[in-house]
Amino acid sequence: MGAVPKTKVSRHRRGNRRQHQRLDAPTLVTCPQCNQLMRSHYVCKNCGTYRGRQVVEQRNQSENA
């Protein structure tokens, strides 16, 4: 036989067990270079800088069109 629970697990006890499985929104901060919202401790997707240094070279919007 398989594992059979002896008593019913209440909704409260089940919810307490699953508390850590929730999804959290990422923490957003403003970029000091371009003032756009960006994730904390990540390279800015708008200007390509991280901690005051240019890390990623950005393409011009006119070249992509």
matplotlib code that plots the C-alpha trace (Angstrom):
import matplotlib.pyplot as plt

x = [0.0, 1.0, 1.4, -2.0, -2.4, -3.9, -5.7, -6.8, -4.4, -6.2, -6.1, -4.1, -1.5, -1.2, -0.9, 1.8, 3.8, 3.5, 4.3, 7.8, 6.5, 5.0, 6.2, 7.7, 8.0, 11.6, 13.0, 13.2, 15.5, 16.2, 19.4, 21.7, 22.8, 19.5, 16.9, 15.0, 13.7, 16.1, 16.5, 18.8, 22.4, 21.8, 23.1, 20.7, 18.9, 18.4, 21.9, 24.1, 25.9, 26.6, 27.9, 28.9, 30.8, 29.8, 29.5, 27.3, 27.6, 24.1, 23.0, 21.3, 17.6, 17.8, 20.1, 17.5, 14.7]
y = [0.0, 3.6, 6.3, 7.3, 10.3, 9.6, 12.9, 15.6, 18.5, 21.8, 24.7, 26.8, 24.1, 23.4, 27.1, 27.5, 24.8, 26.5, 30.0, 30.1, 29.0, 32.4, 34.6, 38.0, 41.0, 42.0, 45.0, 47.9, 51.0, 54.0, 53.9, 56.8, 57.3, 57.4, 57.5, 54.5, 51.6, 48.7, 45.6, 46.0, 44.6, 44.1, 45.9, 48.6, 47.5, 51.0, 52.5, 49.4, 50.6, 48.9, 50.7, 53.7, 51.8, 51.1, 47.4, 46.7, 48.6, 49.9, 49.8, 52.8, 52.6, 53.8, 50.8, 48.3, 49.7]
z = [0.0, -0.6, 2.0, 3.3, 5.6, 9.0, 9.3, 6.9, 6.5, 7.0, 4.5, 7.0, 7.6, 3.9, 3.1, 5.7, 4.1, 0.7, 1.9, 0.3, -3.2, -4.0, -6.9, -5.9, -8.2, -8.9, -7.0, -9.3, -8.9, -11.1, -13.2, -12.2, -15.8, -17.7, -14.9, -16.3, -14.1, -13.9, -11.7, -8.8, -9.3, -13.1, -16.2, -17.3, -20.4, -21.6, -21.5, -20.8, -17.7, -14.4, -11.3, -13.4, -16.1, -19.7, -19.9, -22.9, -26.1, -27.3, -30.9, -32.5, -33.0, -36.6, -37.6, -36.4, -38.5]

ax = plt.figure().add_subplot(projection="3d")
ax.plot(x, y, z, "-o")
ax.set_aspect("equal")
plt.show()
